[in-house]
Amino acid sequence: MSNHLQEKLENLHNEEEKAEFLKRFAAEVIQAEAAYVESNIAEFIEHTSLNYETQVAERFDSLDAFLDGFVESSTEEFDEKEFRQQVQNYAHTRLQITREDIDRLINGDRGAIKTLKEQVKAGLFSTYLNRTAFTINKRIGDTINLEQFQVSTGDWPKVKDFYLTEIKRLFNQKSDALHTDQSEIARNIHVAVKNLDSNPLTAQQISTALFSITAGKRVAINPQNHQRVIKNINLLNYVFYAANLLEGRKPGEIIQDILTHLQNISNSLQQIFGTFEVNRLAQSEVTIQQLNPTLVGKIQAAIPPQSFDQVVHQPIHDLSPEYQTILKSVLGKEIQNMLHRHVLLNNINNLWIEHLTQMEALRVSIGLESYAQRDPLVQYKNRSTDMFSELLANIRLGVMSQIFRLQPVQRNTGTQVTPEQKQNTNQDSGKSKKHRRRR
């Protein structure tokens, strides 16, 4: 995407033209996300409606089975509270049932049964509608208010039309706001174009501009201490626009581009880690000889033998740029391997414990398969194989999601205590102990 923008921005000669181009680009990004969100929300609502209908049918069957099997009894022997509780348990919903309704239900009144089912259906629809609203609001990062929305029970097509209309309105407002001073994205664009004055532009400049445009802040409430905090958010999502650029390309080409991109990132991180480590060692006036013996051996293998004896006792900050470059490469690779090892072992440890817990739960519950006329041993082997494959997939996913984001952290070394300070501390401690003994 950076190369795609670089070609077009280099043909623009002033900040106003670049700002207008970036605003049009931001509008295209917003519309690309809107198209995906609308399609995704429509599919989600359709899936929710199917689940809703399935749940309604199951609860109706449970109610019919309970009411058909209920034995009539006299008023003196009948427990109204227990009957009401059993009906609610079978319906999995809180119901408003009067004494008159109970009598009619016991007598098999079809009107009462129909009213009860309508109440169950309405309660279930309200629950599903609230869940749908919460999920959609979470997905779009905004709030769509349902207070003024009137819909009959089970009318999912109307729910779908309402949400698609509201989502389109929200994204259109976001696009229209790009041409006003109130838009945070527009303000970020005007700041970003000031750094796009060189010719030719570099991919690094384009990437920096893209990140600065999407950076925003929102006021939020910290759930731990309930204090107001400033939260960093992304104002734009480039994923869907980038996906449109890949449309029509062969999967093999895309995979190769991704692998090449990840390899370049790995090399860049290795260089960054090595640079920071060399700078840290240079400030401490450390020599190569003072490093870890294993690390010294790797450095020795990268430097010609006749030159290694000359530089091994020199402070790192006195080394020539050539040898510092070699040192950065070796140290960066060592730190990167350490981070990769940490990520891999940490994911294996966490997921393996979870896998053992799931296997124990499977072992306990597998005996129930015999009730379904299935061999428990065969089912245990099949499920355990699937669970192990899922474990390996989760390990790969966890490693890849963290391996490019993990950073080494230098531990803060504690303040060194001189022998005099230590002696004084011991004396003070002894005095306090004596005082405590006197008490």
N, C-alpha and C positions, 0 to 999 in steps of 0.2 A: 504493500500500500504506500510505503514511503517513496518508492521509485515512481509509482503512478502519480503522486502529488508533485514530486520533484520536477518531472518533465513539464508540468503545467505552470508551476510557480516560477520557473526560470524564464518564462516568456513574459512575465509581468514585471514592470519597471518601477512602480511606486507602491507605497504602503496602502493607499486607498484601493488600488486594484487587487492587491493581495488580500486585503481584509474582505472585500466583497466576494472574492473567489472562495475564501475560507468559510464565509457565511453560507454560500451556496453549498459548499461541501458539507457543512454541519447540517444543513436542511436535508440533504440526501441521506446522511447518516441517520437522522431522526426518522425519516420516512422508511428507510430499510428496516429499522428496528420496529416501527409501527406495523409494517406488513407482516413481519414474523410474529409479533405479539398478537395481532388480530387472529392470525391463523391458529396460533397455539391456544389462545383463549377459547376460540370457537370449538376446537377439538376437545379441550378440557371440559367445557360445559356439556358437550354431547356425551362424553364419557361419564360425567357426573349424573346426567339424566338416566343413562342406562343403569348405573348402580342404584339410583333412587328407585327406579321401577322394580328392580330385582329385590331390593329391601322391602318395598311395599308388598310385593307378592308373597315373600317369605313370612312377613308378619301377619298378613291376612290368613295364610294357611295355618299359622300357629294359633291364631284366635279362633278360627273355625274348629280346629281340632279340640281346643280347650272347651269351647261352648257346647260342641256336640257331645263331648264325653262327660259333661257336668251332670251330676245326679241331682234331681230336684229334691228338695227337703222342705220341711215345714218352716214357718217363720221363726218358731222358737229355737229350732236347732240350727238355723242358718246364721253364719258369721259374715256380716256385711263387710267388715274391714278386711278380712282374709280374702274374700272374693274380689274386692277392689284391687288388693295388692297382687293377686294372681293374674288378673287381667292386665295390669300394668307391666308385670314381669314378662308375660307372653308378647305384649305389644312393644316392649322396650321403650316406652314413652309414658310420660306423666299424662293422666287423663282426668277429665272432670266428669265423674259419674255420680248421679244422685241415686237415692233409694228407689225411686220410681224407675229409673233406667235399669237398675239391677234386676228388679222384678220382671221387667219386660224382656231383658236378656235371658233370664232363666226360663221364661215361658216360650222362648224361641221367636219373639217378635222380630220380623224381618226389618221393619222400620228402625227399631232400636239397634239392630246389628249394623245396618247401613250407616246410621248416624255415628256409631262407635268407630267404624272403619274410616269414615270421613275425618273424624277427629284424629285418628292415628295418622292418616295420610297428610293432614295439614301440619301436624306437629313434626313429622319427618321431613316434610318439604321445607319448613322453617329452619330446621337444623341444617339441612343440606345447603340451603340458600345462604345461611350465615357462614358456613365453611367455605362456600364458593367465593363469597365476598372477601373473606380474610385472605384466601389464597391469591386472588387476583390483585388485591391491594398490595400484598407482599411482592408480587411479581413485577408490577409496574412502578413500585416505589411511590405511589400516590394513593389518595383516598377517593373512592367513588361512593358517594352517599346513597343509601337505599331508603332513606326516610320518606322521600316523596314518591317512591316507586311502588305502584299498585299492580299486583299480579295475582291471578287466581291460582289455586293450588295445582301444581303439576304442569303449569304452562312454561316449560323450559324454552320453547322457541322465542317467547317474549323476553325471557331472561337473557337469552343469547343476543337478541337484537339490541336490547338495552345496553349491555356491556360493550358490544362492538361499537355502538354509536358514541358512548362515553369515552371509550379508548381513542377513537378517531378524533374526537373533539380535543382531548388532552394533548395528543401529539401535534395536532394542527396549531393549538395555542403555543406549544413549545417552538414550533417552526416559525410562526408569525412573530414571536417575541425576539427573534434574532435581529430584527431591524429596529429594535427599540433600545433605549439606554438602560431599561430595567433588566435586560437579559444578562445573566452572569456569564454565559457563553460568549456573547458579543464583546463584553469587556475583556475577557480573556484573549479573544482573537486580536483585539487592538494592541494588547500588550505583546502577544506572540509575534506579530508581524515586525515589530521593531528589531527582533533578532534574526530576521530573514532578509538582511540587506546585502549579504555577500553574493557574489556571482563568480563561479557556479555555487549553488547550494549543495551542502553535504547531507547524506542520509541522517547523520547525527543531529543536524539542525532541524530537519523535518520531524524526526522522532521527538525531540525536545519540545517543539511547537505543539505537536499532537497531544503530548502529555499535559502541557500547561493549559491547553484549551479545555480539556475535560476535567481539570481539577476544580472542585468546588467545596464549599463548607456549609454545614447546616447545624443549627442548634438542636441538641438532643438532651435527654435526661439520662444520667447514669443510673442504671437499675440498682447498683450496689449502695450508693450513698444518696441517691435521689437529688443530685446536684446538676445544674445545667452545665453542659460541656459543648465544645465545638467539635463536630464530627466531620472528617474528610469523606467526600463522596465523589463518584464519577458522574459528571453531567452528561457525558455521551458514551455510547457503547459502540465501538468500531467493529465488533465481531460480525454483525450481520451485513454491514457494508462490505467488509473484506470477503465475506462468503459469496456475495454477488460477483466480486471480481474473479473468483475462482470458478464460477459457473462455466461449464463447457470444457474445462480442462480434464485431462485423463487422471484417474486416481494415482497411477504410478508416478506421474510428474509431481503431483502435489505432495506425495509422501517423500519423494526425494528432496524437494525444496524444504520441507519441514525438518528432515534429518540434517540437511546442510545448515539450516538456520540454527538448530540446536547445537550443532558442533561448533559453529562460530561463537555462540553464546558461551559455551564451555571454555573455549580458548580465551575469550575476553575475560571471563571470571578468573581463569587461572592466572592471567597476566596481572589483573587487579590484586588478587591475593598475594602474588609474589612481590608486587611493588610495595604494598603496605608492610609486608613482613621485612623486606630489605630496609625500608625506612625506619622501622621500629628497631631493628638490630643495629643500624647505623647510629641511631641516637644513644644506644647503650654502649657504643664503642666495642662491640664484640668482634672477635676474629673468627675465621672459618674453623680454626682448630678447636675453638670452644663450643662448637655446635655438637649436636647429637652425633655419635660415631656413625650410625647408619646414614644420617644425612650427609656427613662429611664424605663417606664413601660414594654417594650418588653425585656429589659435587665434583669429586676427584675424577669420576668417570666422564664428566662433561667437559673438563678442562684438560688440555694437553699436559702430559706428565712433567715436561721440563718447566712449564709455567706454574704448575700447582705448588711446587716447593717454594716459589717466590712469593705467592700471594696467600698461602695458608696462614701465615702469622701476621698479615697486615689487617688493620681494622677495616671493617666492611666499607665505611664511608670514604676510605682512601683508595679503594679499588677503582680501576679504570671503568668507563662506561661499558666496555665490552664484557668484562668479567661480571659487572653488576647485572647486565642483561642475562647472562648465563645463570647467575644466582637467582634472579627473579623467576626464571623458567623452572628451575629445580624446586625452589621453595613453594612456588605457586602450585605446581603439580602435587607436591607432598601435602599441602593444606587441602587441596581439592579432594585428594584421595581420602584424607581423614574425614572430611565432611560427608563424602559419599558413603564411607563405611559406617559413619554414625547414623545417617538416614536409613540405610538398609537394615542395620541391626535393630534400630529403634522400631521400625515398622514390623519387622519379623517378630520381635518380642511382643509387641502389643497385639498384633493380629493372631499370633499363635496362641496366646492365652485365651483370646476370644473364641478361637476355633476349638480349643479343648473344652471350653464351656458349652459350646453348641453340640459338640460330639457327645458330651455327657447327657445333655438334654435329649438328644436323639436316642441314646442307649436306653434311657428310662422310658421313653414314649413309644419305642418301636414295637413293643408287644401288642399295641392296639391294632396293628396291621392285620393280626390274625382274625379280628372281627370282620374285616372286609375280604376274607378269603384269600389273603395274600401271604406269601412266605415272609416272615419277619427278617430272616437272615438275608434273603435276596434283596429286600427293600433297604436293609441297613447298608449293604455293600453299594447299592446304587446311589443312595443319598450321601454316603460318606465320600464316594468318588466325586460327586458333584460339589460337595462342600470343600473338598481339597482343591479342586480346580478353581472354585470361587476364592479360596484363600490366596492362591498364587496370583490371581488377577487383581485382588485387592492390594497385595504387596507391591505389584508393579505400578498400580495406580497411585498408591501412597508415595512411593519413591519418586515417580515422575512429577507429582504435584508439589514436592518439596525440594527436589534436588537443585533447582535453579533459583530458589528463593532463600535458602538457608545461608546465613552469613556467620563467619567466625567472630566470636566475642572475646576480647581480651579481659581477663579477670583483673579486678582491681587488687593490687598487692597491698596488704595491710601495712600500716606505719611500723617501721622497724623500731624496736625497743632497745635502748642502750643498756649495758650492764648496770649503770648507775640508776637508771629509771626502774629497772627490774628490782634492784636492791631496795630502793625506796618503797616500791609497791609492796614488797614482801614485809618490810618493816611496818608499814601502815596496816597491813593485814594482820600482823602479829599483835599490834596494839589493840585493834578492834576485837581480836579474839580474847585478849586479856580483859578488856572491859566487859565482854559478855560473860566471862567466867566470874567476874566480881558480882555481877547481878545474881 
